[in-house]
Amino acid sequence: MFEQDYIIRLIKEMIRAILKLILRIDTDNPIKDLLEDKESQDTLEKLLDMIDNGNINEAENQIYDMTSDNNMTNLEVALIFYSYLNDKDDEFLQRNDFCRDEIKSGIKELLTRYELTGMAEIFLLEL
């Protein structure tokens, strides 16, 4: 249990640091209201609804598709997506065929797409 809490906090702090250092957003709780345009807010809302409905893998596939263009707003959407997903408990994730390790690997893949691999390595080195 302690190890799982540590991983959850580590993922949260990694997302927070990336938002602050790369996107200049200083927040403890990334939410859709941080997004400046309505289209991005709507996209994120749909993705979060997919999580809540148990369609996590499909939502993550959409994240991969939308981040292929290296648009920084899409990076922000993806980070908020993973932050929201990280707030779900392990039982919810397991029930929906997902796990905490997939959150870590998803963020790592995301950062690789944006050529920010070093950021992921700083946080995930211990894991």
MMTF fields as JSON, N, C-alpha, C and O atoms, coordinates in Angstrom:
{
  "mmtfVersion": "1.0.0",
  "mmtfProducer": "UNKNOWN",
  "numBonds": 507,
  "numAtoms": 508,
  "numGroups": 127,
  "numChains": 1,
  "numModels": 1,
  "chainsPerModel": [1],
  "groupsPerChain": [127],
  "chainIdList": ["A"],
  "bondAtomList": [4, 2, 8, 6, 12, 10, 16, 14, 20, 18, 24, 22, 28, 26, 32, 30, 36, 34, 40, 38, 44, 42, 48, 46, 52, 50, 56, 54, 60, 58, 64, 62, 68, 66, 72, 70, 76, 74, 80, 78, 84, 82, 88, 86, 92, 90, 96, 94, 100, 98, 104, 102, 108, 106, 112, 110, 116, 114, 120, 118, 124, 122, 128, 126, 132, 130, 136, 134, 140, 138, 144, 142, 148, 146, 152, 150, 156, 154, 160, 158, 164, 162, 168, 166, 172, 170, 176, 174, 180, 178, 184, 182, 188, 186, 192, 190, 196, 194, 200, 198, 204, 202, 208, 206, 212, 210, 216, 214, 220, 218, 224, 222, 228, 226, 232, 230, 236, 234, 240, 238, 244, 242, 248, 246, 252, 250, 256, 254, 260, 258, 264, 262, 268, 266, 272, 270, 276, 274, 280, 278, 284, 282, 288, 286, 292, 290, 296, 294, 300, 298, 304, 302, 308, 306, 312, 310, 316, 314, 320, 318, 324, 322, 328, 326, 332, 330, 336, 334, 340, 338, 344, 342, 348, 346, 352, 350, 356, 354, 360, 358, 364, 362, 368, 366, 372, 370, 376, 374, 380, 378, 384, 382, 388, 386, 392, 390, 396, 394, 400, 398, 404, 402, 408, 406, 412, 410, 416, 414, 420, 418, 424, 422, 428, 426, 432, 430, 436, 434, 440, 438, 444, 442, 448, 446, 452, 450, 456, 454, 460, 458, 464, 462, 468, 466, 472, 470, 476, 474, 480, 478, 484, 482, 488, 486, 492, 490, 496, 494, 500, 498, 504, 502],
  "bondOrderList": [1, 1, 1, 1, 1, 1, 1, 1, 1, 1, 1, 1, 1, 1, 1, 1, 1, 1, 1, 1, 1, 1, 1, 1, 1, 1, 1, 1, 1, 1, 1, 1, 1, 1, 1, 1, 1, 1, 1, 1, 1, 1, 1, 1, 1, 1, 1, 1, 1, 1, 1, 1, 1, 1, 1, 1, 1, 1, 1, 1, 1, 1, 1, 1, 1, 1, 1, 1, 1, 1, 1, 1, 1, 1, 1, 1, 1, 1, 1, 1, 1, 1, 1, 1, 1, 1, 1, 1, 1, 1, 1, 1, 1, 1, 1, 1, 1, 1, 1, 1, 1, 1, 1, 1, 1, 1, 1, 1, 1, 1, 1, 1, 1, 1, 1, 1, 1, 1, 1, 1, 1, 1, 1, 1, 1, 1],
  "groupList": [{"groupName": "MET", "atomNameList": ["N", "CA", "C", "O"], "elementList": ["N", "C", "C", "O"], "formalChargeList": [0, 0, 0, 0], "bondAtomList": [1, 0, 2, 1, 3, 2], "bondOrderList": [1, 1, 2], "singleLetterCode": "M", "chemCompType": "L-PEPTIDE LINKING"}, {"groupName": "PHE", "atomNameList": ["N", "CA", "C", "O"], "elementList": ["N", "C", "C", "O"], "formalChargeList": [0, 0, 0, 0], "bondAtomList": [1, 0, 2, 1, 3, 2], "bondOrderList": [1, 1, 2], "singleLetterCode": "F", "chemCompType": "L-PEPTIDE LINKING"}, {"groupName": "GLU", "atomNameList": ["N", "CA", "C", "O"], "elementList": ["N", "C", "C", "O"], "formalChargeList": [0, 0, 0, 0], "bondAtomList": [1, 0, 2, 1, 3, 2], "bondOrderList": [1, 1, 2], "singleLetterCode": "E", "chemCompType": "L-PEPTIDE LINKING"}, {"groupName": "GLN", "atomNameList": ["N", "CA", "C", "O"], "elementList": ["N", "C", "C", "O"], "formalChargeList": [0, 0, 0, 0], "bondAtomList": [1, 0, 2, 1, 3, 2], "bondOrderList": [1, 1, 2], "singleLetterCode": "Q", "chemCompType": "L-PEPTIDE LINKING"}, {"groupName": "ASP", "atomNameList": ["N", "CA", "C", "O"], "elementList": ["N", "C", "C", "O"], "formalChargeList": [0, 0, 0, 0], "bondAtomList": [1, 0, 2, 1, 3, 2], "bondOrderList": [1, 1, 2], "singleLetterCode": "D", "chemCompType": "L-PEPTIDE LINKING"}, {"groupName": "TYR", "atomNameList": ["N", "CA", "C", "O"], "elementList": ["N", "C", "C", "O"], "formalChargeList": [0, 0, 0, 0], "bondAtomList": [1, 0, 2, 1, 3, 2], "bondOrderList": [1, 1, 2], "singleLetterCode": "Y", "chemCompType": "L-PEPTIDE LINKING"}, {"groupName": "ILE", "atomNameList": ["N", "CA", "C", "O"], "elementList": ["N", "C", "C", "O"], "formalChargeList": [0, 0, 0, 0], "bondAtomList": [1, 0, 2, 1, 3, 2], "bondOrderList": [1, 1, 2], "singleLetterCode": "I", "chemCompType": "L-PEPTIDE LINKING"}, {"groupName": "ARG", "atomNameList": ["N", "CA", "C", "O"], "elementList": ["N", "C", "C", "O"], "formalChargeList": [0, 0, 0, 0], "bondAtomList": [1, 0, 2, 1, 3, 2], "bondOrderList": [1, 1, 2], "singleLetterCode": "R", "chemCompType": "L-PEPTIDE LINKING"}, {"groupName": "LEU", "atomNameList": ["N", "CA", "C", "O"], "elementList": ["N", "C", "C", "O"], "formalChargeList": [0, 0, 0, 0], "bondAtomList": [1, 0, 2, 1, 3, 2], "bondOrderList": [1, 1, 2], "singleLetterCode": "L", "chemCompType": "L-PEPTIDE LINKING"}, {"groupName": "LYS", "atomNameList": ["N", "CA", "C", "O"], "elementList": ["N", "C", "C", "O"], "formalChargeList": [0, 0, 0, 0], "bondAtomList": [1, 0, 2, 1, 3, 2], "bondOrderList": [1, 1, 2], "singleLetterCode": "K", "chemCompType": "L-PEPTIDE LINKING"}, {"groupName": "ALA", "atomNameList": ["N", "CA", "C", "O"], "elementList": ["N", "C", "C", "O"], "formalChargeList": [0, 0, 0, 0], "bondAtomList": [1, 0, 2, 1, 3, 2], "bondOrderList": [1, 1, 2], "singleLetterCode": "A", "chemCompType": "L-PEPTIDE LINKING"}, {"groupName": "THR", "atomNameList": ["N", "CA", "C", "O"], "elementList": ["N", "C", "C", "O"], "formalChargeList": [0, 0, 0, 0], "bondAtomList": [1, 0, 2, 1, 3, 2], "bondOrderList": [1, 1, 2], "singleLetterCode": "T", "chemCompType": "L-PEPTIDE LINKING"}, {"groupName": "ASN", "atomNameList": ["N", "CA", "C", "O"], "elementList": ["N", "C", "C", "O"], "formalChargeList": [0, 0, 0, 0], "bondAtomList": [1, 0, 2, 1, 3, 2], "bondOrderList": [1, 1, 2], "singleLetterCode": "N", "chemCompType": "L-PEPTIDE LINKING"}, {"groupName": "PRO", "atomNameList": ["N", "CA", "C", "O"], "elementList": ["N", "C", "C", "O"], "formalChargeList": [0, 0, 0, 0], "bondAtomList": [1, 0, 2, 1, 3, 2], "bondOrderList": [1, 1, 2], "singleLetterCode": "P", "chemCompType": "L-PEPTIDE LINKING"}, {"groupName": "SER", "atomNameList": ["N", "CA", "C", "O"], "elementList": ["N", "C", "C", "O"], "formalChargeList": [0, 0, 0, 0], "bondAtomList": [1, 0, 2, 1, 3, 2], "bondOrderList": [1, 1, 2], "singleLetterCode": "S", "chemCompType": "L-PEPTIDE LINKING"}, {"groupName": "GLY", "atomNameList": ["N", "CA", "C", "O"], "elementList": ["N", "C", "C", "O"], "formalChargeList": [0, 0, 0, 0], "bondAtomList": [1, 0, 2, 1, 3, 2], "bondOrderList": [1, 1, 2], "singleLetterCode": "G", "chemCompType": "PEPTIDE LINKING"}, {"groupName": "VAL", "atomNameList": ["N", "CA", "C", "O"], "elementList": ["N", "C", "C", "O"], "formalChargeList": [0, 0, 0, 0], "bondAtomList": [1, 0, 2, 1, 3, 2], "bondOrderList": [1, 1, 2], "singleLetterCode": "V", "chemCompType": "L-PEPTIDE LINKING"}, {"groupName": "CYS", "atomNameList": ["N", "CA", "C", "O"], "elementList": ["N", "C", "C", "O"], "formalChargeList": [0, 0, 0, 0], "bondAtomList": [1, 0, 2, 1, 3, 2], "bondOrderList": [1, 1, 2], "singleLetterCode": "C", "chemCompType": "L-PEPTIDE LINKING"}],
  "groupTypeList": [0, 1, 2, 3, 4, 5, 6, 6, 7, 8, 6, 9, 2, 0, 6, 7, 10, 6, 8, 9, 8, 6, 8, 7, 6, 4, 11, 4, 12, 13, 6, 9, 4, 8, 8, 2, 4, 9, 2, 14, 3, 4, 11, 8, 2, 9, 8, 8, 4, 0, 6, 4, 12, 15, 12, 6, 12, 2, 10, 2, 12, 3, 6, 5, 4, 0, 11, 14, 4, 12, 12, 0, 11, 12, 8, 2, 16, 10, 8, 6, 1, 5, 14, 5, 8, 12, 4, 9, 4, 4, 2, 1, 8, 3, 7, 12, 4, 1, 17, 7, 4, 2, 6, 9, 14, 15, 6, 9, 2, 8, 8, 11, 7, 5, 2, 8, 11, 15, 0, 10, 2, 6, 1, 8, 8, 2, 8],
  "groupIdList": [1, 2, 3, 4, 5, 6, 7, 8, 9, 10, 11, 12, 13, 14, 15, 16, 17, 18, 19, 20, 21, 22, 23, 24, 25, 26, 27, 28, 29, 30, 31, 32, 33, 34, 35, 36, 37, 38, 39, 40, 41, 42, 43, 44, 45, 46, 47, 48, 49, 50, 51, 52, 53, 54, 55, 56, 57, 58, 59, 60, 61, 62, 63, 64, 65, 66, 67, 68, 69, 70, 71, 72, 73, 74, 75, 76, 77, 78, 79, 80, 81, 82, 83, 84, 85, 86, 87, 88, 89, 90, 91, 92, 93, 94, 95, 96, 97, 98, 99, 100, 101, 102, 103, 104, 105, 106, 107, 108, 109, 110, 111, 112, 113, 114, 115, 116, 117, 118, 119, 120, 121, 122, 123, 124, 125, 126, 127],
  "secStructList": [7, 2, 2, 2, 2, 2, 2, 2, 2, 2, 2, 2, 2, 2, 2, 2, 2, 2, 2, 2, 2, 2, 2, 7, 7, 7, 7, 1, 1, 7, 7, 4, 4, 4, 7, 1, 1, 2, 2, 2, 2, 2, 2, 2, 2, 2, 2, 2, 2, 2, 2, 2, 6, 6, 7, 2, 2, 2, 2, 2, 2, 2, 2, 2, 2, 2, 6, 6, 6, 7, 7, 2, 2, 2, 2, 2, 2, 2, 2, 2, 2, 2, 2, 2, 2, 2, 6, 1, 7, 2, 2, 2, 2, 2, 2, 6, 6, 7, 7, 2, 2, 2, 2, 2, 2, 2, 2, 2, 2, 2, 2, 2, 2, 6, 6, 7, 2, 2, 2, 2, 2, 2, 2, 2, 6, 6, 7],
  "xCoordList": [0.823, 0.0, 0.87, 0.605, 1.909, 2.796, 3.483, 3.602, 3.935, 4.606, 3.659, 4.06, 2.412, 1.424, 1.149, 1.031, 1.047, 0.854, 2.033, 1.865, 3.213, 4.429, 4.382, 4.71, 3.981, 3.906, 2.866, 3.101, 1.737, 0.692, 1.219, 1.017, 1.889, 2.454, 3.54, 3.635, 4.351, 5.426, 4.859, 5.345, 3.854, 3.215, 2.616, 2.758, 1.948, 1.34, 2.397, 2.203, 3.506, 4.562, 5.246, 5.659, 5.366, 5.957, 5.077, 5.586, 3.785, 2.861, 2.916, 2.96, 2.914, 2.966, 4.244, 4.197, 5.367, 6.65, 6.678, 7.168, 6.162, 6.152, 5.258, 5.62, 4.086, 3.198, 3.889, 3.772, 4.6, 5.24, 6.455, 6.59, 7.324, 8.561, 8.379, 9.013, 7.537, 7.386, 6.257, 6.409, 5.129, 3.959, 3.711, 2.789, 4.541, 4.435, 3.075, 2.502, 2.576, 1.317, 1.633, 2.126, 1.35, 1.638, 0.329, -0.45, 0.1, -1.13, -0.885, -0.05, -1.611, -1.559, -2.578, -2.447, -3.588, -4.663, -5.006, -5.845, -4.361, -4.645, -6.086, -6.509, -6.828, -8.219, -8.456, -7.632, -9.578, -9.859, -9.955, -9.727, -10.286, -10.41, -9.081, -9.06, -7.973, -6.67, -6.513, -5.759, -7.234, -7.137, -7.797, -8.866, -7.142, -7.618, -8.705, -9.54, -8.711, -9.727, -10.805, -10.559, -11.99, -13.18, -13.03, -13.472, -12.418, -12.256, -11.424, -11.772, -10.338, -9.501, -10.244, -10.124, -11.005, -11.809, -12.824, -13.017, -13.47, -14.459, -13.799, -14.332, -12.642, -11.908, -11.548, -11.739, -11.028, -10.651, -11.871, -11.809, -12.962, -14.191, -14.636, -15.041, -14.562, -14.922, -13.974, -14.408, -12.69, -11.713, -11.942, -11.841, -12.248, -12.5, -13.779, -13.856, -14.784, -16.011, -15.714, -16.282, -14.83, -14.449, -13.789, -14.049, -12.942, -12.334, -13.423, -13.45, -14.318, -15.375, -16.271, -16.821, -16.411, -17.238, -16.453, -16.989, -15.184, -14.386, -13.694, -13.134, -13.723, -13.095, -11.708, -11.392, -10.897, -9.595, -8.655, -8.001, -8.582, -7.674, -8.035, -7.151, -9.333, -9.764, -9.424, -9.0, -9.613, -9.276, -7.776, -7.349, -6.984, -5.541, -5.122, -4.2, -5.782, -5.5, -5.762, -5.012, -6.819, -7.108, -6.026, -5.665, -5.515, -4.412, -3.209, -2.594, -2.881, -1.746, -1.971, -1.055, -3.187, -3.488, -3.355, -2.778, -3.881, -3.905, -2.549, -2.33, -1.644, -0.337, 0.718, 1.897, 0.318, 1.286, 1.804, 2.815, 1.121, 1.539, 2.427, 2.839, 2.717, 3.564, 3.01, 3.774, 1.711, 1.053, 1.078, 0.697, 1.522, 1.681, 0.346, 0.288, -0.711, -2.03, -2.456, -3.06, -2.143, -2.466, -1.636, -2.107, -0.41, 0.393, -0.282, -0.347, -0.778, -1.48, -2.725, -2.972, -3.503, -4.688, -4.274, -4.906, -3.22, -2.762, -2.292, -2.568, -1.593, -1.123, -2.287, -2.271, -3.29, -4.473, -5.206, -5.709, -5.266, -5.865, -5.184, -5.855, -3.855, -3.124, -3.224, -3.214, -3.318, -3.504, -4.851, -4.941, -5.876, -7.218, -7.237, -7.813, -6.601, -6.526, -5.754, -6.124, -4.694, -3.88, -4.663, -4.353, -5.669, -6.494, -7.481, -8.071, -7.653, -8.55, -7.868, -6.645, -8.66, -8.065, -7.736, -8.225, -6.897, -6.421, -7.557, -7.511, -8.56, -9.697, -10.408, -10.759, -10.618, -11.246, -10.388, -10.898, -9.088, -8.198, -8.233, -8.348, -8.136, -8.147, -9.467, -9.493, -10.549, -11.877, -12.011, -12.798, -11.236, -11.313, -10.071, -9.716, -9.423, -8.294, -7.159, -6.649, -6.771, -5.702, -4.947, -5.452, -3.749, -2.985, -2.103, -1.929, -1.564, -0.716, 0.532, 0.981, 1.089, 2.264, 1.951, 2.816, 0.719, 0.341, 0.251, 0.497, -0.096, -0.094, 1.342, 1.613, 2.256, 3.668, 4.186, 4.829, 3.919, 4.437, 3.765, 4.395, 2.503, 1.813, 2.427, 2.616, 2.738, 3.373, 4.767, 5.179, 5.477, 6.828, 6.782, 7.586, 5.855, 5.689, 5.298, 5.795, 4.422, 3.996, 5.186, 5.362, 5.988, 7.136, 8.18, 8.869, 8.297, 9.197, 8.736, 9.556, 7.436, 6.892, 7.246, 7.472, 7.288, 7.585, 9.067, 9.453, 9.88, 11.325, 11.664, 12.57, 10.917, 11.119, 11.44, 11.092, 12.098, 12.399, 13.148, 12.908, 14.047, 14.82, 13.942, 14.268, 12.83, 11.903, 11.333, 11.256, 10.94, 10.386, 11.444, 11.162, 12.648, 13.709, 14.047, 14.36, 13.989, 14.267, 13.316, 13.741, 12.04, 11.037, 10.895, 10.631, 11.066, 10.776, 12.024, 11.936, 13.157, 14.41, 14.323, 14.815, 13.708, 13.633, 12.668, 12.77, 11.731, 10.667, 11.052, 10.276],
  "yCoordList": [-1.196, 0.0, 1.264, 2.206, 1.276, 2.432, 2.673, 3.813, 1.587, 1.715, 2.281, 3.116, 1.836, 2.319, 3.81, 4.557, 4.245, 5.667, 6.484, 7.588, 5.934, 6.606, 6.783, 7.854, 5.756, 5.813, 6.846, 7.607, 6.875, 7.85, 9.271, 10.133, 9.513, 10.847, 11.205, 12.353, 10.23, 10.473, 10.872, 11.817, 10.169, 10.504, 11.902, 12.695, 12.204, 13.525, 14.622, 15.638, 14.426, 15.434, 15.563, 16.657, 14.459, 14.51, 15.358, 16.215, 15.134, 15.905, 17.376, 18.255, 17.636, 19.015, 19.715, 20.867, 19.034, 19.622, 19.913, 20.961, 19.007, 19.214, 20.396, 21.233, 20.457, 21.591, 22.907, 23.896, 22.902, 24.137, 24.5, 25.645, 23.54, 23.832, 24.028, 24.902, 23.242, 23.278, 24.222, 24.992, 24.148, 24.926, 26.164, 26.935, 26.35, 27.502, 27.589, 28.668, 26.427, 26.341, 25.813, 24.695, 26.615, 26.231, 25.881, 26.762, 24.59, 24.136, 22.831, 22.023, 22.634, 21.367, 20.37, 19.162, 20.886, 20.038, 20.383, 21.249, 19.71, 19.997, 19.629, 18.487, 20.606, 20.387, 21.033, 21.807, 20.708, 21.188, 22.699, 23.269, 23.368, 24.823, 25.517, 26.703, 24.793, 25.368, 25.604, 26.478, 24.813, 24.926, 26.221, 26.596, 26.89, 28.21, 28.181, 29.085, 27.176, 27.197, 26.138, 25.074, 26.473, 25.643, 24.271, 23.266, 24.228, 22.956, 21.967, 20.79, 22.446, 21.589, 21.146, 19.999, 22.054, 21.701, 20.613, 19.669, 20.753, 19.758, 18.402, 17.358, 18.43, 17.192, 16.499, 15.292, 17.272, 16.692, 16.145, 15.064, 16.866, 16.418, 15.058, 14.183, 14.882, 13.606, 12.489, 11.374, 12.804, 11.811, 11.421, 10.246, 12.395, 12.101, 11.299, 10.43, 11.584, 10.779, 9.34, 8.402, 9.17, 7.819, 7.077, 5.891, 7.763, 7.138, 6.71, 5.563, 7.631, 7.341, 6.189, 5.465, 6.028, 4.946, 3.654, 2.675, 3.653, 2.439, 2.2, 1.127, 3.174, 3.037, 3.677, 4.509, 3.282, 3.91, 3.648, 4.571, 2.419, 2.096, 2.854, 3.311, 2.985, 3.72, 5.203, 5.841, 5.743, 7.147, 7.371, 8.366, 6.445, 6.577, 6.506, 7.21, 5.671, 5.616, 6.976, 7.4, 7.646, 8.973, 9.977, 10.863, 9.828, 10.686, 10.498, 11.474, 9.247, 8.979, 9.605, 10.19, 9.482, 10.056, 11.579, 12.163, 12.206, 13.672, 14.295, 15.474, 13.526, 14.084, 13.796, 14.086, 13.244, 12.936, 14.193, 14.143, 15.323, 16.563, 17.462, 18.538, 17.017, 17.769, 19.138, 20.029, 19.319, 20.55, 20.642, 19.694, 21.775, 21.921, 21.921, 21.493, 22.384, 22.324, 20.873, 20.514, 20.039, 18.619, 17.947, 17.014, 18.408, 17.904, 18.236, 17.401, 19.451, 19.858, 18.993, 18.549, 18.75, 17.886, 16.5, 15.929, 15.973, 14.624, 14.558, 13.58, 15.58, 15.578, 15.664, 15.011, 16.466, 16.537, 15.198, 14.744, 14.573, 13.244, 12.248, 11.542, 12.2, 11.253, 11.622, 10.741, 12.893, 13.309, 12.813, 12.293, 12.977, 12.519, 10.999, 10.471, 10.322, 8.865, 8.4, 7.412, 9.104, 8.761, 8.913, 8.248, 9.781, 9.979, 8.83, 8.728, 7.986, 6.827, 5.783, 5.649, 5.056, 4.037, 2.773, 2.57, 1.937, 0.733, -0.218, -0.882, -0.28, -1.156, -0.72, -1.556, 0.579, 1.102, 0.767, 0.308, 1.002, 0.721, -0.761, -1.098, -1.636, -3.078, -3.512, -4.319, -2.974, -3.322, -2.942, -3.536, -1.949, -1.461, -1.809, -1.115, -2.9, -3.456, -2.454, -2.276, -1.8, -0.821, -0.91, -1.482, -0.355, -0.376, 0.864, 1.593, 1.084, 2.249, 2.243, 3.299, 1.061, 0.973, 1.493, 2.068, 1.286, 1.784, 3.31, 3.941, 3.892, 5.357, 5.854, 6.785, 5.229, 5.618, 5.463, 6.372, 4.328, 4.11, 5.033, 5.449, 5.357, 6.296, 7.682, 8.331, 8.135, 9.449, 9.43, 10.385, 8.352, 8.248, 8.296, 8.989, 7.571, 7.587, 8.98, 9.446, 9.632, 10.979, 11.94, 12.72, 11.87, 12.766, 12.458, 13.362, 11.21, 10.847, 11.495, 11.974, 11.507, 12.141, 13.623, 14.175, 14.246, 15.683, 15.956, 17.077, 14.924, 15.015, 15.528, 16.341, 15.035, 15.396, 14.156, 14.082, 13.199, 11.931, 12.131, 11.414, 13.094, 13.35, 13.668, 13.299, 14.348, 14.666, 13.384, 13.251, 12.457, 11.199, 10.413, 9.822, 10.401, 9.631, 10.171, 9.395, 11.463, 12.048, 11.48, 11.118, 11.397, 10.966, 9.446, 8.902, 8.77, 7.339, 6.476, 5.249, 7.088, 6.359, 5.345, 4.224, 5.729, 4.868, 3.711, 2.705, 3.842, 2.84, 1.742, 0.808],
  "zCoordList": [0.0, 0.0, 0.0, -0.747, 0.843, 0.924, -0.416, -0.866, -1.051, -2.344, -3.393, -4.203, -3.385, -4.346, -4.14, -5.112, -2.885, -2.598, -3.102, -3.619, -2.945, -3.417, -4.932, -5.442, -5.639, -7.104, -7.534, -8.472, -6.866, -7.187, -6.994, -7.85, -5.879, -5.609, -6.615, -7.051, -6.981, -7.94, -9.3, -9.921, -9.756, -11.033, -10.955, -11.886, -9.85, -9.674, -9.727, -10.394, -9.035, -9.017, -10.377, -10.762, -11.099, -12.435, -13.351, -14.073, -13.329, -14.162, -13.77, -14.631, -12.478, -11.986, -12.453, -12.886, -12.367, -12.772, -14.271, -14.691, -15.065, -16.518, -16.874, -17.7, -16.243, -16.495, -16.143, -16.866, -15.04, -14.583, -15.445, -15.876, -15.691, -16.407, -17.904, -18.495, -18.513, -19.964, -20.4, -21.349, -19.695, -20.11, -19.25, -19.514, -18.218, -17.316, -16.622, -16.471, -16.205, -15.472, -14.085, -13.934, -13.082, -11.702, -11.005, -10.639, -10.829, -10.206, -9.472, -9.879, -8.4, -7.679, -8.226, -8.03, -8.908, -9.381, -10.837, -11.087, -11.793, -13.201, -13.554, -13.373, -14.055, -14.456, -15.815, -16.303, -16.406, -17.763, -17.843, -18.91, -16.741, -16.77, -17.044, -17.376, -16.909, -17.233, -18.73, -19.159, -19.515, -20.97, -21.424, -20.942, -22.353, -22.756, -23.828, -23.874, -24.679, -25.742, -25.508, -24.939, -25.966, -25.767, -26.426, -25.87, -27.587, -28.3, -27.471, -27.37, -26.888, -26.045, -24.794, -24.364, -24.217, -23.042, -23.388, -22.622, -24.544, -24.971, -25.235, -24.856, -25.883, -26.148, -24.846, -24.696, -23.912, -22.624, -21.898, -21.312, -21.928, -21.265, -21.816, -21.051, -23.122, -23.746, -23.28, -22.99, -23.214, -22.767, -21.306, -20.952, -20.469, -19.057, -18.884, -18.015, -19.704, -19.683, -20.089, -19.53, -21.056, -21.473, -20.312, -20.107, -19.555, -18.375, -17.407, -16.96, -17.085, -16.114, -16.553, -15.723, -17.868, -18.406, -18.613, -19.131, -18.21, -18.284, -19.611, -19.833, -20.487, -21.802, -21.798, -22.649, -20.842, -20.639, -21.812, -22.298, -22.264, -23.366, -24.643, -25.367, -24.917, -26.096, -25.963, -26.927, -24.764, -24.53, -24.691, -25.276, -24.172, -24.306, -25.778, -26.19, -26.562, -28.0, -28.66, -29.539, -28.235, -28.775, -28.366, -29.141, -27.146, -26.697, -27.63, -28.061, -27.935, -28.83, -30.201, -30.78, -30.716, -32.033, -32.023, -32.94, -31.002, -30.994, -30.659, -30.938, -30.07, -29.728, -30.796, -30.592, -31.898, -32.962, -33.649, -34.35, -33.454, -34.122, -33.248, -33.679, -32.025, -31.088, -30.719, -30.346, -30.814, -30.409, -28.884, -28.198, -28.357, -26.91, -26.169, -25.016, -26.795, -26.157, -25.989, -24.978, -26.974, -26.862, -25.779, -25.128, -25.579, -24.464, -23.142, -22.24, -23.035, -21.816, -21.595, -20.474, -22.642, -22.544, -22.059, -21.171, -22.644, -22.289, -20.832, -20.137, -20.376, -18.986, -18.0, -16.957, -18.332, -17.466, -17.49, -16.462, -18.652, -18.792, -17.846, -17.094, -17.889, -17.046, -15.562, -14.703, -15.267, -13.88, -13.353, -12.241, -14.152, -13.779, -13.609, -12.659, -14.54, -14.482, -13.252, -12.618, -12.921, -11.76, -10.453, -9.464, -10.446, -9.246, -9.011, -7.936, -9.996, -9.835, -8.948, -8.966, -8.183, -7.311, -8.11, -9.222, -7.509, -8.199, -8.56, -9.596, -7.718, -8.003, -9.284, -10.116, -9.44, -10.652, -11.872, -12.894, -11.754, -12.879, -13.251, -14.429, -12.274, -12.537, -13.159, -14.088, -12.643, -13.158, -14.634, -15.371, -15.05, -16.431, -17.249, -18.202, -16.849, -17.603, -17.794, -18.9, -16.688, -16.713, -15.397, -14.43, -15.349, -14.099, -14.009, -14.985, -12.847, -12.579, -13.474, -13.919, -13.734, -14.611, -16.019, -16.68, -16.467, -17.79, -17.799, -18.827, -16.676, -16.58, -16.721, -17.48, -15.986, -16.073, -17.492, -18.017, -18.119, -19.468, -20.476, -21.449, -20.256, -21.145, -21.082, -22.111, -19.873, -19.718, -20.333, -20.991, -20.117, -20.682, -22.205, -22.828, -22.805, -24.257, -24.741, -25.766, -24.018, -24.354, -24.365, -25.301, -23.321, -23.226, -24.301, -24.773, -24.681, -25.77, -27.074, -27.857, -27.304, -28.512, -28.58, -29.657, -27.422, -27.354, -27.085, -26.755, -27.231, -27.024, -25.623, -25.442, -24.646, -23.24, -22.406, -21.228, -23.024, -22.368, -21.057, -20.086, -21.028, -19.812, -18.62, -17.492, -18.855, -17.755, -17.155, -15.934, -17.993, -17.495, -16.748, -15.705, -17.268, -16.635, -15.244, -14.342, -15.066, -13.755, -12.72, -11.623, -13.051, -12.096, -12.016, -10.944, -13.129, -13.182, -12.986, -13.03, -12.775, -12.617, -11.49, -11.619, -10.401, -9.224, -9.398, -8.696, -10.327, -10.425, -11.323, -11.524]
}
